Amino acid sequence: GETITCPGATFSGTPFDGIMGLGFEALSSTKQPNPFLNLVQQKLIKDAVFAFKLNPKERRSGGVLSLGGTDPNDYTGQIAWLPVVRPLYW
């Protein structure tokens, strides 16, 4: 989902388009599990992984969000996996 209007001081005066569902629970004002975490907890996706494929030729369209894994057709080489050291922002 796309967020284009957010109440509260955090986003006032700042143009913001956000991706709903990928924020850490520590940032949630309601402390509810986000939609991605719900998918993981309900075992509705294979792996707790999400990936973006951005289209450099199209600034406004042409990207893909993958939930539950990656598509090896979308990249070359090896993925470098790093631990999350502070679960706040990606």
N, CA, C and O atoms as a Tinker XYZ file with bonds, in Angstrom:
   360  protein
     1  N      0.829000   -1.171000    0.000000    73     2
     2  CA     0.000000    0.000000    0.000000    64     1     3
     3  C      0.872000    1.231000    0.000000    63     2     4     5
     4  O      2.024000    1.192000    0.433000    81     3
     5  N      0.334000    2.296000   -0.474000    73     3     6
     6  CA     1.060000    3.559000   -0.535000    64     5     7
     7  C      0.438000    4.549000    0.428000    63     6     8     9
     8  O     -0.784000    4.690000    0.481000    81     7
     9  N      1.265000    5.228000    1.181000    73     7    10
    10  CA     0.813000    6.262000    2.089000    64     9    11
    11  C      1.139000    7.611000    1.477000    63    10    12    13
    12  O      2.293000    7.889000    1.150000    81    11
    13  N      0.125000    8.445000    1.322000    73    11    14
    14  CA     0.373000    9.784000    0.795000    64    13    15
    15  C     -0.034000   10.872000    1.785000    63    14    16    17
    16  O      0.299000   12.040000    1.584000    81    15
    17  N     -0.750000   10.505000    2.854000    73    15    18
    18  CA    -1.124000   11.448000    3.900000    64    17    19
    19  C     -0.920000   10.770000    5.250000    63    18    20    21
    20  O     -1.439000    9.679000    5.487000    81    19
    21  N     -0.167000   11.416000    6.132000    73    19    22
    22  CA     0.093000   10.859000    7.465000    64    21    23
    23  C     -0.172000   11.927000    8.511000    63    22    24    25
    24  O      0.341000   13.040000    8.403000    81    23
    25  N     -0.975000   11.597000    9.533000    73    23    26
    26  CA    -1.179000   12.569000   10.603000    64    25    27
    27  C      0.024000   12.618000   11.529000    63    26    28    29
    28  O      0.834000   11.691000   11.556000    81    27
    29  N      0.140000   13.690000   12.277000    73    27    30
    30  CA     1.205000   13.784000   13.268000    64    29    31
    31  C      2.352000   14.657000   12.816000    63    30    32    33
    32  O      2.495000   14.971000   11.634000    81    31
    33  N      3.164000   15.041000   13.777000    73    31    34
    34  CA     4.256000   15.973000   13.530000    64    33    35
    35  C      5.384000   15.375000   12.693000    63    34    36    37
    36  O      6.092000   16.113000   12.007000    81    35
    37  N      5.565000   14.063000   12.733000    73    35    38
    38  CA     6.681000   13.441000   12.022000    64    37    39
    39  C      6.677000   13.761000   10.544000    63    38    40    41
    40  O      7.734000   13.990000    9.955000    81    39
    41  N      5.502000   13.782000    9.936000    73    39    42
    42  CA     5.425000   13.944000    8.495000    64    41    43
    43  C      4.877000   15.309000    8.071000    63    42    44    45
    44  O      4.746000   15.562000    6.873000    81    43
    45  N      4.555000   16.195000    9.017000    73    43    46
    46  CA     4.006000   17.492000    8.640000    64    45    47
    47  C      5.082000   18.327000    7.956000    63    46    48    49
    48  O      6.223000   18.387000    8.413000    81    47
    49  N      4.710000   18.957000    6.877000    73    47    50
    50  CA     5.635000   19.804000    6.140000    64    49    51
    51  C      6.652000   19.048000    5.316000    63    50    52    53
    52  O      7.542000   19.665000    4.730000    81    51
    53  N      6.552000   17.740000    5.252000    73    51    54
    54  CA     7.498000   16.942000    4.485000    64    53    55
    55  C      6.752000   16.127000    3.449000    63    54    56    57
    56  O      5.894000   15.322000    3.809000    81    55
    57  N      7.056000   16.314000    2.166000    73    55    58
    58  CA     6.429000   15.438000    1.162000    64    57    59
    59  C      6.853000   14.006000    1.435000    63    58    60    61
    60  O      8.037000   13.741000    1.643000    81    59
    61  N      5.906000   13.084000    1.439000    73    59    62
    62  CA     6.234000   11.732000    1.841000    64    61    63
    63  C      5.388000   10.725000    1.097000    63    62    64    65
    64  O      4.160000   10.817000    1.100000    81    63
    65  N      6.023000    9.778000    0.469000    73    63    66
    66  CA     5.378000    8.578000   -0.048000    64    65    67
    67  C      6.043000    7.433000    0.673000    63    66    68    69
    68  O      7.264000    7.285000    0.618000    81    67
    69  N      5.255000    6.620000    1.349000    73    67    70
    70  CA     5.841000    5.539000    2.129000    64    69    71
    71  C      5.329000    4.192000    1.692000    63    70    72    73
    72  O      4.291000    4.092000    1.038000    81    71
    73  N      6.052000    3.164000    2.049000    73    71    74
    74  CA     5.640000    1.808000    1.754000    64    73    75
    75  C      5.092000    1.205000    3.026000    63    74    76    77
    76  O      5.833000    0.992000    3.986000    81    75
    77  N      3.819000    0.932000    3.042000    73    75    78
    78  CA     3.171000    0.380000    4.209000    64    77    79
    79  C      3.558000   -1.083000    4.357000    63    78    80    81
    80  O      3.518000   -1.851000    3.395000    81    79
    81  N      3.932000   -1.454000    5.568000    73    79    82
    82  CA     4.135000   -2.862000    5.832000    64    81    83
    83  C      5.549000   -3.313000    6.027000    63    82    84    85
    84  O      5.774000   -4.494000    6.291000    81    83
    85  N      6.527000   -2.426000    5.910000    73    83    86
    86  CA     7.908000   -2.858000    6.035000    64    85    87
    87  C      8.638000   -2.204000    7.198000    63    86    88    89
    88  O      9.825000   -2.462000    7.394000    81    87
    89  N      7.966000   -1.371000    7.970000    73    87    90
    90  CA     8.607000   -0.713000    9.101000    64    89    91
    91  C      8.754000   -1.644000   10.288000    63    90    92    93
    92  O      7.994000   -2.600000   10.442000    81    91
    93  N      9.727000   -1.357000   11.117000    73    91    94
    94  CA     9.931000   -2.144000   12.325000    64    93    95
    95  C      8.888000   -1.789000   13.372000    63    94    96    97
    96  O      8.417000   -0.653000   13.425000    81    95
    97  N      8.527000   -2.760000   14.203000    73    95    98
    98  CA     7.521000   -2.565000   15.242000    64    97    99
    99  C      7.924000   -1.456000   16.210000    63    98   100   101
   100  O      7.057000   -0.764000   16.743000    81    99
   101  N      9.224000   -1.274000   16.445000    73    99   102
   102  CA     9.699000   -0.237000   17.365000    64   101   103
   103  C      9.285000    1.157000   16.912000    63   102   104   105
   104  O      9.193000    2.067000   17.735000    81   103
   105  N      9.036000    1.339000   15.627000    73   103   106
   106  CA     8.632000    2.640000   15.098000    64   105   107
   107  C      7.119000    2.811000   15.058000    63   106   108   109
   108  O      6.631000    3.904000   14.769000    81   107
   109  N      6.380000    1.765000   15.340000    73   107   110
   110  CA     4.930000    1.798000   15.245000    64   109   111
   111  C      4.326000    2.525000   16.440000    63   110   112   113
   112  O      4.677000    2.245000   17.586000    81   111
   113  N      3.418000    3.458000   16.171000    73   111   114
   114  CA     2.749000    4.154000   17.274000    64   113   115
   115  C      1.744000    3.239000   17.969000    63   114   116   117
   116  O      1.424000    3.464000   19.137000    81   115
   117  N      1.239000    2.213000   17.284000    73   115   118
   118  CA     0.261000    1.289000   17.872000    64   117   119
   119  C      0.893000   -0.002000   18.355000    63   118   120   121
   120  O      0.229000   -0.815000   18.997000    81   119
   121  N      2.191000   -0.205000   18.049000    73   119   122
   122  CA     2.934000   -1.422000   18.422000    64   121   123
   123  C      2.287000   -2.699000   17.870000    63   122   124   125
   124  O      2.411000   -3.773000   18.458000    81   123
   125  N      1.607000   -2.566000   16.750000    73   123   126
   126  CA     1.013000   -3.718000   16.080000    64   125   127
   127  C      2.025000   -4.297000   15.101000    63   126   128   129
   128  O      2.812000   -3.551000   14.519000    81   127
   129  N      2.020000   -5.609000   14.908000    73   127   130
   130  CA     2.902000   -6.190000   13.887000    64   129   131
   131  C      2.532000   -5.624000   12.515000    63   130   132   133
   132  O      1.356000   -5.463000   12.187000    81   131
   133  N      3.557000   -5.330000   11.732000    73   131   134
   134  CA     3.283000   -4.790000   10.401000    64   133   135
   135  C      2.789000   -5.900000    9.467000    63   134   136   137
   136  O      2.935000   -7.080000    9.785000    81   135
   137  N      2.214000   -5.540000    8.332000    73   135   138
   138  CA     1.683000   -6.558000    7.418000    64   137   139
   139  C      2.717000   -7.590000    6.970000    63   138   140   141
   140  O      2.385000   -8.767000    6.834000    81   139
   141  N      3.962000   -7.174000    6.738000    73   139   142
   142  CA     4.983000   -8.134000    6.324000    64   141   143
   143  C      5.251000   -9.142000    7.434000    63   142   144   145
   144  O      5.330000  -10.341000    7.169000    81   143
   145  N      5.391000   -8.675000    8.670000    73   143   146
   146  CA     5.611000   -9.576000    9.801000    64   145   147
   147  C      4.418000  -10.517000    9.983000    63   146   148   149
   148  O      4.601000  -11.687000   10.317000    81   147
   149  N      3.218000  -10.023000    9.771000    73   147   150
   150  CA     2.038000  -10.892000    9.828000    64   149   151
   151  C      2.129000  -12.016000    8.800000    63   150   152   153
   152  O      1.792000  -13.161000    9.102000    81   151
   153  N      2.578000  -11.699000    7.597000    73   151   154
   154  CA     2.746000  -12.735000    6.564000    64   153   155
   155  C      3.739000  -13.799000    7.020000    63   154   156   157
   156  O      3.524000  -14.994000    6.819000    81   155
   157  N      4.836000  -13.342000    7.642000    73   155   158
   158  CA     5.856000  -14.273000    8.127000    64   157   159
   159  C      5.287000  -15.141000    9.241000    63   158   160   161
   160  O      5.428000  -16.364000    9.209000    81   159
   161  N      4.643000  -14.516000   10.229000    73   159   162
   162  CA     4.124000  -15.250000   11.385000    64   161   163
   163  C      3.054000  -16.259000   10.987000    63   162   164   165
   164  O      2.945000  -17.318000   11.605000    81   163
   165  N      2.266000  -15.947000    9.966000    73   163   166
   166  CA     1.216000  -16.858000    9.511000    64   165   167
   167  C      1.723000  -17.868000    8.491000    63   166   168   169
   168  O      0.958000  -18.683000    7.975000    81   167
   169  N      3.031000  -17.806000    8.204000    73   167   170
   170  CA     3.662000  -18.718000    7.243000    64   169   171
   171  C      2.999000  -18.643000    5.866000    63   170   172   173
   172  O      2.822000  -19.654000    5.186000    81   171
   173  N      2.639000  -17.419000    5.474000    73   171   174
   174  CA     2.025000  -17.205000    4.171000    64   173   175
   175  C      3.048000  -16.879000    3.092000    63   174   176   177
   176  O      2.711000  -16.817000    1.909000    81   175
   177  N      4.305000  -16.670000    3.501000    73   175   178
   178  CA     5.396000  -16.484000    2.548000    64   177   179
   179  C      6.512000  -17.454000    2.919000    63   178   180   181
   180  O      6.662000  -17.837000    4.079000    81   179
   181  N      7.290000  -17.844000    1.912000    73   179   182
   182  CA     8.311000  -18.876000    2.093000    64   181   183
   183  C      9.415000  -18.443000    3.048000    63   182   184   185
   184  O      9.727000  -19.163000    3.997000    81   183
   185  N     10.005000  -17.289000    2.814000    73   183   186
   186  CA    11.112000  -16.793000    3.628000    64   185   187
   187  C     10.811000  -15.372000    4.090000    63   186   188   189
   188  O     10.071000  -14.645000    3.429000    81   187
   189  N     11.379000  -14.980000    5.215000    73   187   190
   190  CA    11.202000  -13.626000    5.747000    64   189   191
   191  C     12.152000  -12.672000    5.023000    63   190   192   193
   192  O     13.056000  -12.091000    5.623000    81   191
   193  N     11.922000  -12.529000    3.730000    73   191   194
   194  CA    12.786000  -11.732000    2.856000    64   193   195
   195  C     11.912000  -10.891000    1.943000    63   194   196   197
   196  O     10.892000  -11.360000    1.437000    81   195
   197  N     12.316000   -9.654000    1.738000    73   195   198
   198  CA    11.684000   -8.859000    0.688000    64   197   199
   199  C     12.786000   -8.217000   -0.142000    63   198   200   201
   200  O     13.897000   -7.996000    0.339000    81   199
   201  N     12.465000   -7.925000   -1.379000    73   199   202
   202  CA    13.457000   -7.357000   -2.289000    64   201   203
   203  C     12.779000   -6.369000   -3.229000    63   202   204   205
   204  O     11.610000   -6.520000   -3.585000    81   203
   205  N     13.538000   -5.362000   -3.617000    73   203   206
   206  CA    13.071000   -4.387000   -4.594000    64   205   207
   207  C     13.893000   -4.517000   -5.856000    63   206   208   209
   208  O     15.114000   -4.665000   -5.798000    81   207
   209  N     13.235000   -4.462000   -6.982000    73   207   210
   210  CA    13.914000   -4.321000   -8.265000    64   209   211
   211  C     13.484000   -2.966000   -8.794000    63   210   212   213
   212  O     12.305000   -2.746000   -9.073000    81   211
   213  N     14.438000   -2.062000   -8.930000    73   211   214
   214  CA    14.137000   -0.727000   -9.406000    64   213   215
   215  C     14.499000   -0.625000  -10.874000    63   214   216   217
   216  O     15.507000   -1.178000  -11.313000    81   215
   217  N     13.688000    0.072000  -11.620000    73   215   218
   218  CA    13.922000    0.255000  -13.042000    64   217   219
   219  C     14.600000    1.602000  -13.236000    63   218   220   221
   220  O     13.949000    2.638000  -13.102000    81   219
   221  N     15.904000    1.615000  -13.551000    73   219   222
   222  CA    16.613000    2.890000  -13.669000    64   221   223
   223  C     16.142000    3.741000  -14.844000    63   222   224   225
   224  O     16.401000    4.944000  -14.874000    81   223
   225  N     15.459000    3.140000  -15.803000    73   223   226
   226  CA    15.000000    3.905000  -16.966000    64   225   227
   227  C     13.684000    4.614000  -16.696000    63   226   228   229
   228  O     13.353000    5.592000  -17.366000    81   227
   229  N     12.944000    4.130000  -15.731000    73   227   230
   230  CA    11.642000    4.703000  -15.397000    64   229   231
   231  C     11.704000    5.233000  -13.975000    63   230   232   233
   232  O     11.863000    4.455000  -13.034000    81   231
   233  N     11.582000    6.533000  -13.802000    73   231   234
   234  CA    11.659000    7.098000  -12.456000    64   233   235
   235  C     10.367000    6.899000  -11.677000    63   234   236   237
   236  O     10.393000    6.933000  -10.447000    81   235
   237  N      9.242000    6.692000  -12.349000    73   235   238
   238  CA     7.975000    6.604000  -11.645000    64   237   239
   239  C      7.300000    5.245000  -11.753000    63   238   240   241
   240  O      6.321000    5.001000  -11.048000    81   239
   241  N      7.775000    4.370000  -12.590000    73   239   242
   242  CA     7.128000    3.065000  -12.726000    64   241   243
   243  C      8.152000    2.034000  -13.176000    63   242   244   245
   244  O      9.287000    2.355000  -13.528000    81   243
   245  N      7.715000    0.804000  -13.151000    73   243   246
   246  CA     8.577000   -0.249000  -13.662000    64   245   247
   247  C      9.316000   -1.041000  -12.607000    63   246   248   249
   248  O     10.056000   -1.964000  -12.946000    81   247
   249  N      9.139000   -0.710000  -11.327000    73   247   250
   250  CA     9.793000   -1.458000  -10.262000    64   249   251
   251  C      8.944000   -2.628000   -9.805000    63   250   252   253
   252  O      7.757000   -2.713000  -10.122000    81   251
   253  N      9.571000   -3.540000   -9.047000    73   251   254
   254  CA     8.879000   -4.718000   -8.540000    64   253   255
   255  C      9.267000   -4.909000   -7.071000    63   254   256   257
   256  O     10.434000   -4.763000   -6.707000    81   255
   257  N      8.286000   -5.236000   -6.239000    73   255   258
   258  CA     8.520000   -5.622000   -4.856000    64   257   259
   259  C      8.237000   -7.110000   -4.750000    63   258   260   261
   260  O      7.146000   -7.562000   -5.098000    81   259
   261  N      9.210000   -7.871000   -4.273000    73   259   262
   262  CA     9.039000   -9.312000   -4.078000    64   261   263
   263  C      8.957000   -9.593000   -2.588000    63   262   264   265
   264  O      9.787000   -9.112000   -1.816000    81   263
   265  N      7.963000  -10.368000   -2.181000    73   263   266
   266  CA     7.798000  -10.761000   -0.785000    64   265   267
   267  C      8.018000  -12.256000   -0.658000    63   266   268   269
   268  O      7.446000  -13.033000   -1.423000    81   267
   269  N      8.837000  -12.667000    0.297000    73   267   270
   270  CA     9.048000  -14.085000    0.543000    64   269   271
   271  C     10.222000  -14.694000   -0.179000    63   270   272   273
   272  O     10.411000  -15.909000   -0.123000    81   271
   273  N     11.013000  -13.893000   -0.851000    73   271   274
   274  CA    12.179000  -14.416000   -1.559000    64   273   275
   275  C     12.646000  -13.447000   -2.625000    63   274   276   277
   276  O     12.134000  -12.334000   -2.742000    81   275
   277  N     13.604000  -13.876000   -3.384000    73   275   278
   278  CA    14.131000  -13.070000   -4.486000    64   277   279
   279  C     14.014000  -13.861000   -5.776000    63   278   280   281
   280  O     13.886000  -15.085000   -5.759000    81   279
   281  N     14.060000  -13.153000   -6.890000    73   279   282
   282  CA    14.031000  -13.788000   -8.203000    64   281   283
   283  C     15.431000  -13.716000   -8.794000    63   282   284   285
   284  O     15.895000  -12.626000   -9.131000    81   283
   285  N     16.123000  -14.856000   -8.930000    73   283   286
   286  CA    17.487000  -14.834000   -9.450000    64   285   287
   287  C     17.607000  -14.271000  -10.861000    63   286   288   289
   288  O     18.711000  -13.962000  -11.308000    81   287
   289  N     16.497000  -14.135000  -11.563000    73   287   290
   290  CA    16.527000  -13.519000  -12.891000    64   289   291
   291  C     16.678000  -11.999000  -12.802000    63   290   292   293
   292  O     16.941000  -11.340000  -13.809000    81   291
   293  N     16.513000  -11.444000  -11.600000    73   291   294
   294  CA    16.556000   -9.997000  -11.434000    64   293   295
   295  C     17.917000   -9.455000  -11.008000    63   294   296   297
   296  O     18.066000   -8.243000  -10.852000    81   295
   297  N     18.916000  -10.322000  -10.815000    73   295   298
   298  CA    20.234000   -9.847000  -10.400000    64   297   299
   299  C     21.303000  -10.832000  -10.841000    63   298   300   301
   300  O     21.009000  -11.972000  -11.202000    81   299
   301  N     22.539000  -10.376000  -10.806000    73   299   302
   302  CA    23.680000  -11.246000  -11.092000    64   301   303
   303  C     24.586000  -11.257000   -9.871000    63   302   304   305
   304  O     24.549000  -10.331000   -9.059000    81   303
   305  N     25.393000  -12.289000   -9.737000    73   303   306
   306  CA    26.325000  -12.383000   -8.624000    64   305   307
   307  C     25.655000  -12.903000   -7.369000    63   306   308   309
   308  O     24.544000  -13.431000   -7.406000    81   307
   309  N     26.354000  -12.741000   -6.259000    73   307   310
   310  CA    25.888000  -13.218000   -4.961000    64   309   311
   311  C     25.289000  -12.062000   -4.157000    63   310   312   313
   312  O     25.724000  -10.917000   -4.279000    81   311
   313  N     24.305000  -12.373000   -3.349000    73   311   314
   314  CA    23.740000  -11.382000   -2.448000    64   313   315
   315  C     24.594000  -11.346000   -1.187000    63   314   316   317
   316  O     24.942000  -12.396000   -0.645000    81   315
   317  N     24.933000  -10.155000   -0.716000    73   315   318
   318  CA    25.671000   -9.990000    0.532000    64   317   319
   319  C     24.653000   -9.789000    1.643000    63   318   320   321
   320  O     23.987000   -8.755000    1.695000    81   319
   321  N     24.527000  -10.776000    2.538000    73   319   322
   322  CA    23.574000  -10.715000    3.642000    64   321   323
   323  C     24.273000  -10.114000    4.855000    63   322   324   325
   324  O     25.356000  -10.560000    5.236000    81   323
   325  N     23.661000   -9.111000    5.456000    73   323   326
   326  CA    24.212000   -8.463000    6.638000    64   325   327
   327  C     23.155000   -8.448000    7.731000    63   326   328   329
   328  O     21.967000   -8.312000    7.438000    81   327
   329  N     23.570000   -8.585000    8.989000    73   327   330
   330  CA    22.585000   -8.579000   10.071000    64   329   331
   331  C     22.029000   -7.177000   10.303000    63   330   332   333
   332  O     22.708000   -6.179000   10.064000    81   331
   333  N     20.801000   -7.121000   10.768000    73   331   334
   334  CA    20.216000   -5.853000   11.204000    64   333   335
   335  C     20.775000   -5.588000   12.587000    63   334   336   337
   336  O     20.580000   -6.392000   13.497000    81   335
   337  N     21.464000   -4.478000   12.758000    73   335   338
   338  CA    22.109000   -4.201000   14.046000    64   337   339
   339  C     21.232000   -3.348000   14.967000    63   338   340   341
   340  O     21.436000   -3.336000   16.181000    81   339
   341  N     20.273000   -2.649000   14.403000    73   339   342
   342  CA    19.356000   -1.837000   15.201000    64   341   343
   343  C     18.016000   -1.808000   14.479000    63   342   344   345
   344  O     17.881000   -1.115000   13.471000    81   343
   345  N     17.031000   -2.538000   14.966000    73   343   346
   346  CA    15.758000   -2.666000   14.239000    64   345   347
   347  C     14.884000   -1.405000   14.313000    63   346   348   349
   348  O     13.868000   -1.364000   15.007000    81   347
   349  N     15.318000   -0.391000   13.577000    73   347   350
   350  CA    14.536000    0.833000   13.489000    64   349   351
   351  C     14.246000    1.170000   12.024000    63   350   352   353
   352  O     13.111000    1.047000   11.563000    81   351
   353  N     15.277000    1.592000   11.308000    73   351   354
   354  CA    15.110000    1.936000    9.902000    64   353   355
   355  C     15.933000    0.986000    9.041000    63   354   356   357
   356  O     16.977000    0.502000    9.478000    81   355
   357  N     15.481000    0.719000    7.845000    73   355   358
   358  CA    16.234000   -0.125000    6.922000    64   357   359
   359  C     17.360000    0.685000    6.344000    63   358   360
   360  O     18.135000    0.176000    5.535000    81   359
